[in-house]
Amino acid sequence: KKRGSLTEVEIKYYVLQILKAVECMHKKLIIHRDLKLANIVIDSNMNIKIIDFGLAAQLKHPKQKVALHCGTPNYIAPEILDAD
């Protein structure tokens, strides 16, 4: 916050880490269900950490559907809202 906005290089670095974390979760059949800025933190080594897996679910197989809609309303994906 002290120095202002992130540079484009820093943004790419963080976005890549977030994408890799989501890819890792999906390979393990884990869906976070509440991924938002408040649940993404940066550690002292400037690495992204995904936190708050309280609403996460681990699927039994890749095609499994999860019936319960949960998460922070303003961050729910449009495709989830349209599924009803």
Backbone atoms as SQL, in Angstrom:
CREATE TABLE atoms (id INTEGER PRIMARY KEY, chain TEXT, resi INTEGER, resn TEXT, atom TEXT, x REAL, y REAL, z REAL);
INSERT INTO atoms VALUES
  (1, 'A', 1, 'LYS', 'N', 0.821, -1.199, 0.000),
  (2, 'A', 1, 'LYS', 'CA', 0.000, 0.000, 0.000),
  (3, 'A', 1, 'LYS', 'C', 0.858, 1.253, 0.000),
  (4, 'A', 2, 'LYS', 'N', 2.008, 1.191, 0.678),
  (5, 'A', 2, 'LYS', 'CA', 2.837, 2.383, 0.823),
  (6, 'A', 2, 'LYS', 'C', 3.348, 2.897, -0.518),
  (7, 'A', 3, 'ARG', 'N', 3.702, 1.995, -1.436),
  (8, 'A', 3, 'ARG', 'CA', 4.330, 2.444, -2.677),
  (9, 'A', 3, 'ARG', 'C', 3.358, 2.578, -3.835),
  (10, 'A', 4, 'GLY', 'N', 2.093, 2.249, -3.632),
  (11, 'A', 4, 'GLY', 'CA', 1.096, 2.448, -4.686),
  (12, 'A', 4, 'GLY', 'C', 0.793, 1.186, -5.476),
  (13, 'A', 5, 'SER', 'N', 0.467, 1.383, -6.737),
  (14, 'A', 5, 'SER', 'CA', 0.021, 0.298, -7.606),
  (15, 'A', 5, 'SER', 'C', 1.126, -0.708, -7.910),
  (16, 'A', 6, 'LEU', 'N', 0.681, -1.912, -8.250),
  (17, 'A', 6, 'LEU', 'CA', 1.615, -2.949, -8.689),
  (18, 'A', 6, 'LEU', 'C', 2.016, -2.682, -10.129),
  (19, 'A', 7, 'THR', 'N', 3.203, -3.148, -10.492),
  (20, 'A', 7, 'THR', 'CA', 3.644, -3.045, -11.880),
  (21, 'A', 7, 'THR', 'C', 3.003, -4.176, -12.680),
  (22, 'A', 8, 'GLU', 'N', 3.050, -4.073, -13.986),
  (23, 'A', 8, 'GLU', 'CA', 2.503, -5.130, -14.852),
  (24, 'A', 8, 'GLU', 'C', 3.238, -6.449, -14.615),
  (25, 'A', 9, 'VAL', 'N', 4.533, -6.400, -14.427),
  (26, 'A', 9, 'VAL', 'CA', 5.329, -7.602, -14.171),
  (27, 'A', 9, 'VAL', 'C', 4.892, -8.263, -12.865),
  (28, 'A', 10, 'GLU', 'N', 4.669, -7.463, -11.835),
  (29, 'A', 10, 'GLU', 'CA', 4.222, -8.015, -10.548),
  (30, 'A', 10, 'GLU', 'C', 2.833, -8.646, -10.675),
  (31, 'A', 11, 'ILE', 'N', 1.962, -7.987, -11.408),
  (32, 'A', 11, 'ILE', 'CA', 0.615, -8.519, -11.606),
  (33, 'A', 11, 'ILE', 'C', 0.683, -9.870, -12.316),
  (34, 'A', 12, 'LYS', 'N', 1.482, -9.962, -13.361),
  (35, 'A', 12, 'LYS', 'CA', 1.639, -11.234, -14.082),
  (36, 'A', 12, 'LYS', 'C', 2.167, -12.316, -13.153),
  (37, 'A', 13, 'TYR', 'N', 3.115, -11.966, -12.300),
  (38, 'A', 13, 'TYR', 'CA', 3.704, -12.904, -11.346),
  (39, 'A', 13, 'TYR', 'C', 2.635, -13.449, -10.393),
  (40, 'A', 14, 'TYR', 'N', 1.799, -12.567, -9.868),
  (41, 'A', 14, 'TYR', 'CA', 0.764, -12.981, -8.919),
  (42, 'A', 14, 'TYR', 'C', -0.370, -13.748, -9.605),
  (43, 'A', 15, 'VAL', 'N', -0.788, -13.291, -10.774),
  (44, 'A', 15, 'VAL', 'CA', -1.858, -13.982, -11.498),
  (45, 'A', 15, 'VAL', 'C', -1.416, -15.392, -11.868),
  (46, 'A', 16, 'LEU', 'N', -0.185, -15.557, -12.296),
  (47, 'A', 16, 'LEU', 'CA', 0.327, -16.890, -12.630),
  (48, 'A', 16, 'LEU', 'C', 0.295, -17.797, -11.402),
  (49, 'A', 17, 'GLN', 'N', 0.676, -17.271, -10.256),
  (50, 'A', 17, 'GLN', 'CA', 0.646, -18.068, -9.029),
  (51, 'A', 17, 'GLN', 'C', -0.792, -18.470, -8.668),
  (52, 'A', 18, 'ILE', 'N', -1.723, -17.549, -8.817),
  (53, 'A', 18, 'ILE', 'CA', -3.126, -17.854, -8.521),
  (54, 'A', 18, 'ILE', 'C', -3.631, -18.940, -9.467),
  (55, 'A', 19, 'LEU', 'N', -3.320, -18.811, -10.749),
  (56, 'A', 19, 'LEU', 'CA', -3.749, -19.817, -11.727),
  (57, 'A', 19, 'LEU', 'C', -3.150, -21.184, -11.424),
  (58, 'A', 20, 'LYS', 'N', -1.890, -21.213, -11.041),
  (59, 'A', 20, 'LYS', 'CA', -1.248, -22.488, -10.692),
  (60, 'A', 20, 'LYS', 'C', -1.883, -23.099, -9.443),
  (61, 'A', 21, 'ALA', 'N', -2.246, -22.259, -8.481),
  (62, 'A', 21, 'ALA', 'CA', -2.890, -22.762, -7.264),
  (63, 'A', 21, 'ALA', 'C', -4.258, -23.358, -7.583),
  (64, 'A', 22, 'VAL', 'N', -5.029, -22.683, -8.426),
  (65, 'A', 22, 'VAL', 'CA', -6.344, -23.194, -8.814),
  (66, 'A', 22, 'VAL', 'C', -6.190, -24.482, -9.624),
  (67, 'A', 23, 'GLU', 'N', -5.214, -24.519, -10.518),
  (68, 'A', 23, 'GLU', 'CA', -4.948, -25.735, -11.285),
  (69, 'A', 23, 'GLU', 'C', -4.604, -26.906, -10.353),
  (70, 'A', 24, 'CYS', 'N', -3.782, -26.646, -9.361),
  (71, 'A', 24, 'CYS', 'CA', -3.408, -27.670, -8.390),
  (72, 'A', 24, 'CYS', 'C', -4.635, -28.172, -7.625),
  (73, 'A', 25, 'MET', 'N', -5.480, -27.253, -7.184),
  (74, 'A', 25, 'MET', 'CA', -6.705, -27.653, -6.477),
  (75, 'A', 25, 'MET', 'C', -7.592, -28.503, -7.377),
  (76, 'A', 26, 'HIS', 'N', -7.749, -28.100, -8.630),
  (77, 'A', 26, 'HIS', 'CA', -8.615, -28.839, -9.538),
  (78, 'A', 26, 'HIS', 'C', -8.051, -30.223, -9.854),
  (79, 'A', 27, 'LYS', 'N', -6.739, -30.343, -9.952),
  (80, 'A', 27, 'LYS', 'CA', -6.141, -31.669, -10.166),
  (81, 'A', 27, 'LYS', 'C', -6.434, -32.606, -9.000),
  (82, 'A', 28, 'LYS', 'N', -6.578, -32.009, -7.803),
  (83, 'A', 28, 'LYS', 'CA', -6.894, -32.801, -6.604),
  (84, 'A', 28, 'LYS', 'C', -8.400, -32.881, -6.378),
  (85, 'A', 29, 'LEU', 'N', -9.172, -32.410, -7.377),
  (86, 'A', 29, 'LEU', 'CA', -10.639, -32.404, -7.338),
  (87, 'A', 29, 'LEU', 'C', -11.184, -31.592, -6.163),
  (88, 'A', 30, 'ILE', 'N', -10.503, -30.508, -5.848),
  (89, 'A', 30, 'ILE', 'CA', -10.945, -29.606, -4.785),
  (90, 'A', 30, 'ILE', 'C', -11.495, -28.342, -5.438),
  (91, 'A', 31, 'ILE', 'N', -12.691, -27.951, -5.006),
  (92, 'A', 31, 'ILE', 'CA', -13.243, -26.674, -5.450),
  (93, 'A', 31, 'ILE', 'C', -13.338, -25.764, -4.224),
  (94, 'A', 32, 'HIS', 'N', -12.830, -24.575, -4.347),
  (95, 'A', 32, 'HIS', 'CA', -12.731, -23.649, -3.216),
  (96, 'A', 32, 'HIS', 'C', -14.098, -23.089, -2.836),
  (97, 'A', 33, 'ARG', 'N', -14.862, -22.648, -3.790),
  (98, 'A', 33, 'ARG', 'CA', -16.220, -22.126, -3.662),
  (99, 'A', 33, 'ARG', 'C', -16.323, -20.763, -2.980),
  (100, 'A', 34, 'ASP', 'N', -15.227, -20.146, -2.621),
  (101, 'A', 34, 'ASP', 'CA', -15.286, -18.779, -2.073),
  (102, 'A', 34, 'ASP', 'C', -13.989, -18.036, -2.394),
  (103, 'A', 35, 'LEU', 'N', -13.523, -18.209, -3.633),
  (104, 'A', 35, 'LEU', 'CA', -12.283, -17.552, -4.034),
  (105, 'A', 35, 'LEU', 'C', -12.568, -16.081, -4.323),
  (106, 'A', 36, 'LYS', 'N', -11.924, -15.220, -3.557),
  (107, 'A', 36, 'LYS', 'CA', -12.083, -13.771, -3.685),
  (108, 'A', 36, 'LYS', 'C', -10.804, -13.121, -3.172),
  (109, 'A', 37, 'LEU', 'N', -10.674, -11.830, -3.366),
  (110, 'A', 37, 'LEU', 'CA', -9.444, -11.139, -2.966),
  (111, 'A', 37, 'LEU', 'C', -9.126, -11.319, -1.490),
  (112, 'A', 38, 'ALA', 'N', -10.142, -11.345, -0.646),
  (113, 'A', 38, 'ALA', 'CA', -9.911, -11.486, 0.793),
  (114, 'A', 38, 'ALA', 'C', -9.323, -12.848, 1.154),
  (115, 'A', 39, 'ASN', 'N', -9.447, -13.832, 0.256),
  (116, 'A', 39, 'ASN', 'CA', -8.925, -15.168, 0.512),
  (117, 'A', 39, 'ASN', 'C', -7.638, -15.454, -0.258),
  (118, 'A', 40, 'ILE', 'N', -7.013, -14.400, -0.734),
  (119, 'A', 40, 'ILE', 'CA', -5.708, -14.502, -1.397),
  (120, 'A', 40, 'ILE', 'C', -4.757, -13.582, -0.646),
  (121, 'A', 41, 'VAL', 'N', -3.709, -14.147, -0.074),
  (122, 'A', 41, 'VAL', 'CA', -2.747, -13.345, 0.680),
  (123, 'A', 41, 'VAL', 'C', -1.343, -13.559, 0.110),
  (124, 'A', 42, 'ILE', 'N', -0.452, -12.663, 0.473),
  (125, 'A', 42, 'ILE', 'CA', 0.941, -12.735, 0.038),
  (126, 'A', 42, 'ILE', 'C', 1.804, -12.944, 1.271),
  (127, 'A', 43, 'ASP', 'N', 2.663, -13.980, 1.236),
  (128, 'A', 43, 'ASP', 'CA', 3.521, -14.252, 2.389),
  (129, 'A', 43, 'ASP', 'C', 4.763, -13.358, 2.363),
  (130, 'A', 44, 'SER', 'N', 5.627, -13.525, 3.330),
  (131, 'A', 44, 'SER', 'CA', 6.815, -12.670, 3.457),
  (132, 'A', 44, 'SER', 'C', 7.813, -12.857, 2.309),
  (133, 'A', 45, 'ASN', 'N', 7.685, -13.966, 1.568),
  (134, 'A', 45, 'ASN', 'CA', 8.548, -14.218, 0.404),
  (135, 'A', 45, 'ASN', 'C', 7.879, -13.795, -0.899),
  (136, 'A', 46, 'MET', 'N', 6.774, -13.041, -0.784),
  (137, 'A', 46, 'MET', 'CA', 6.030, -12.532, -1.934),
  (138, 'A', 46, 'MET', 'C', 5.365, -13.645, -2.756),
  (139, 'A', 47, 'ASN', 'N', 4.988, -14.722, -2.081),
  (140, 'A', 47, 'ASN', 'CA', 4.279, -15.817, -2.731),
  (141, 'A', 47, 'ASN', 'C', 2.809, -15.767, -2.350),
  (142, 'A', 48, 'ILE', 'N', 1.972, -16.077, -3.310),
  (143, 'A', 48, 'ILE', 'CA', 0.522, -16.108, -3.102),
  (144, 'A', 48, 'ILE', 'C', 0.139, -17.330, -2.292),
  (145, 'A', 49, 'LYS', 'N', -0.790, -17.147, -1.373),
  (146, 'A', 49, 'LYS', 'CA', -1.368, -18.241, -0.597),
  (147, 'A', 49, 'LYS', 'C', -2.884, -18.109, -0.691),
  (148, 'A', 50, 'ILE', 'N', -3.537, -19.214, -1.016),
  (149, 'A', 50, 'ILE', 'CA', -4.996, -19.254, -1.012),
  (150, 'A', 50, 'ILE', 'C', -5.408, -19.717, 0.384),
  (151, 'A', 51, 'ILE', 'N', -6.328, -18.989, 1.004),
  (152, 'A', 51, 'ILE', 'CA', -6.740, -19.315, 2.367),
  (153, 'A', 51, 'ILE', 'C', -8.254, -19.530, 2.438),
  (154, 'A', 52, 'ASP', 'N', -8.723, -19.894, 3.606),
  (155, 'A', 52, 'ASP', 'CA', -10.136, -20.072, 3.937),
  (156, 'A', 52, 'ASP', 'C', -10.811, -21.124, 3.056),
  (157, 'A', 53, 'PHE', 'N', -10.520, -22.368, 3.367),
  (158, 'A', 53, 'PHE', 'CA', -11.124, -23.490, 2.654),
  (159, 'A', 53, 'PHE', 'C', -12.376, -23.993, 3.382),
  (160, 'A', 54, 'GLY', 'N', -12.996, -23.123, 4.175),
  (161, 'A', 54, 'GLY', 'CA', -14.165, -23.509, 4.956),
  (162, 'A', 54, 'GLY', 'C', -15.354, -23.949, 4.120),
  (163, 'A', 55, 'LEU', 'N', -15.490, -23.429, 2.913),
  (164, 'A', 55, 'LEU', 'CA', -16.588, -23.822, 2.028),
  (165, 'A', 55, 'LEU', 'C', -16.141, -24.765, 0.917),
  (166, 'A', 56, 'ALA', 'N', -14.884, -25.166, 0.945),
  (167, 'A', 56, 'ALA', 'CA', -14.340, -26.024, -0.112),
  (168, 'A', 56, 'ALA', 'C', -14.990, -27.402, -0.088),
  (169, 'A', 57, 'ALA', 'N', -14.945, -28.042, -1.239),
  (170, 'A', 57, 'ALA', 'CA', -15.467, -29.405, -1.353),
  (171, 'A', 57, 'ALA', 'C', -14.468, -30.226, -2.154),
  (172, 'A', 58, 'GLN', 'N', -14.328, -31.484, -1.783),
  (173, 'A', 58, 'GLN', 'CA', -13.485, -32.392, -2.560),
  (174, 'A', 58, 'GLN', 'C', -14.408, -33.365, -3.270),
  (175, 'A', 59, 'LEU', 'N', -14.310, -33.361, -4.584),
  (176, 'A', 59, 'LEU', 'CA', -15.154, -34.221, -5.397),
  (177, 'A', 59, 'LEU', 'C', -14.628, -35.652, -5.400),
  (178, 'A', 60, 'LYS', 'N', -15.524, -36.589, -5.645),
  (179, 'A', 60, 'LYS', 'CA', -15.128, -38.001, -5.730),
  (180, 'A', 60, 'LYS', 'C', -14.673, -38.359, -7.140),
  (181, 'A', 61, 'HIS', 'N', -15.219, -37.658, -8.148),
  (182, 'A', 61, 'HIS', 'CA', -14.813, -37.867, -9.540),
  (183, 'A', 61, 'HIS', 'C', -14.967, -36.546, -10.300),
  (184, 'A', 62, 'PRO', 'N', -14.253, -36.377, -11.403),
  (185, 'A', 62, 'PRO', 'CA', -14.206, -35.088, -12.105),
  (186, 'A', 62, 'PRO', 'C', -15.551, -34.560, -12.605),
  (187, 'A', 63, 'LYS', 'N', -16.492, -35.416, -12.926),
  (188, 'A', 63, 'LYS', 'CA', -17.778, -34.974, -13.477),
  (189, 'A', 63, 'LYS', 'C', -18.836, -34.722, -12.401),
  (190, 'A', 64, 'GLN', 'N', -18.470, -34.931, -11.142),
  (191, 'A', 64, 'GLN', 'CA', -19.422, -34.758, -10.042),
  (192, 'A', 64, 'GLN', 'C', -19.907, -33.315, -9.972),
  (193, 'A', 65, 'LYS', 'N', -21.188, -33.151, -9.721),
  (194, 'A', 65, 'LYS', 'CA', -21.783, -31.825, -9.532),
  (195, 'A', 65, 'LYS', 'C', -22.025, -31.612, -8.049),
  (196, 'A', 66, 'VAL', 'N', -21.875, -30.379, -7.603),
  (197, 'A', 66, 'VAL', 'CA', -22.129, -30.034, -6.207),
  (198, 'A', 66, 'VAL', 'C', -23.425, -29.242, -6.170),
  (199, 'A', 67, 'ALA', 'N', -24.403, -29.742, -5.431),
  (200, 'A', 67, 'ALA', 'CA', -25.735, -29.147, -5.434),
  (201, 'A', 67, 'ALA', 'C', -25.820, -27.854, -4.621),
  (202, 'A', 68, 'LEU', 'N', -25.090, -27.767, -3.529),
  (203, 'A', 68, 'LEU', 'CA', -25.205, -26.610, -2.644),
  (204, 'A', 68, 'LEU', 'C', -24.456, -25.415, -3.212),
  (205, 'A', 69, 'HIS', 'N', -25.191, -24.313, -3.404),
  (206, 'A', 69, 'HIS', 'CA', -24.558, -23.067, -3.851),
  (207, 'A', 69, 'HIS', 'C', -24.155, -22.293, -2.606),
  (208, 'A', 70, 'CYS', 'N', -22.910, -21.924, -2.537),
  (209, 'A', 70, 'CYS', 'CA', -22.446, -21.165, -1.386),
  (210, 'A', 70, 'CYS', 'C', -21.342, -20.225, -1.825),
  (211, 'A', 71, 'GLY', 'N', -20.895, -19.406, -0.911),
  (212, 'A', 71, 'GLY', 'CA', -19.851, -18.435, -1.202),
  (213, 'A', 71, 'GLY', 'C', -20.363, -17.025, -0.966),
  (214, 'A', 72, 'THR', 'N', -19.511, -16.075, -1.197),
  (215, 'A', 72, 'THR', 'CA', -19.868, -14.673, -1.039),
  (216, 'A', 72, 'THR', 'C', -20.703, -14.245, -2.246),
  (217, 'A', 73, 'PRO', 'N', -21.935, -13.777, -2.039),
  (218, 'A', 73, 'PRO', 'CA', -22.841, -13.488, -3.159),
  (219, 'A', 73, 'PRO', 'C', -22.246, -12.634, -4.281),
  (220, 'A', 74, 'ASN', 'N', -21.517, -11.595, -3.959),
  (221, 'A', 74, 'ASN', 'CA', -20.958, -10.729, -5.004),
  (222, 'A', 74, 'ASN', 'C', -19.843, -11.391, -5.807),
  (223, 'A', 75, 'TYR', 'N', -19.379, -12.549, -5.393),
  (224, 'A', 75, 'TYR', 'CA', -18.281, -13.230, -6.071),
  (225, 'A', 75, 'TYR', 'C', -18.706, -14.545, -6.712),
  (226, 'A', 76, 'ILE', 'N', -19.970, -14.893, -6.638),
  (227, 'A', 76, 'ILE', 'CA', -20.444, -16.150, -7.240),
  (228, 'A', 76, 'ILE', 'C', -20.391, -16.016, -8.760),
  (229, 'A', 77, 'ALA', 'N', -19.874, -17.056, -9.409),
  (230, 'A', 77, 'ALA', 'CA', -19.749, -17.039, -10.873),
  (231, 'A', 77, 'ALA', 'C', -21.125, -16.986, -11.525),
  (232, 'A', 78, 'PRO', 'N', -21.267, -16.236, -12.619),
  (233, 'A', 78, 'PRO', 'CA', -22.567, -16.126, -13.295),
  (234, 'A', 78, 'PRO', 'C', -23.139, -17.479, -13.726),
  (235, 'A', 79, 'GLU', 'N', -22.268, -18.398, -14.138),
  (236, 'A', 79, 'GLU', 'CA', -22.759, -19.703, -14.582),
  (237, 'A', 79, 'GLU', 'C', -23.400, -20.495, -13.439),
  (238, 'A', 80, 'ILE', 'N', -22.983, -20.240, -12.210),
  (239, 'A', 80, 'ILE', 'CA', -23.595, -20.885, -11.050),
  (240, 'A', 80, 'ILE', 'C', -24.995, -20.304, -10.828),
  (241, 'A', 81, 'LEU', 'N', -25.105, -18.994, -10.934),
  (242, 'A', 81, 'LEU', 'CA', -26.399, -18.341, -10.746),
  (243, 'A', 81, 'LEU', 'C', -27.379, -18.728, -11.840),
  (244, 'A', 82, 'ASP', 'N', -26.918, -18.892, -13.089),
  (245, 'A', 82, 'ASP', 'CA', -27.768, -19.252, -14.216),
  (246, 'A', 82, 'ASP', 'C', -28.192, -20.717, -14.182),
  (247, 'A', 83, 'ALA', 'N', -27.534, -21.540, -13.382),
  (248, 'A', 83, 'ALA', 'CA', -27.819, -22.987, -13.359),
  (249, 'A', 83, 'ALA', 'C', -29.151, -23.294, -12.692),
  (250, 'A', 84, 'ASP', 'N', -29.709, -22.355, -11.950),
  (251, 'A', 84, 'ASP', 'CA', -30.978, -22.624, -11.244),
  (252, 'A', 84, 'ASP', 'C', -32.172, -22.574, -12.133);
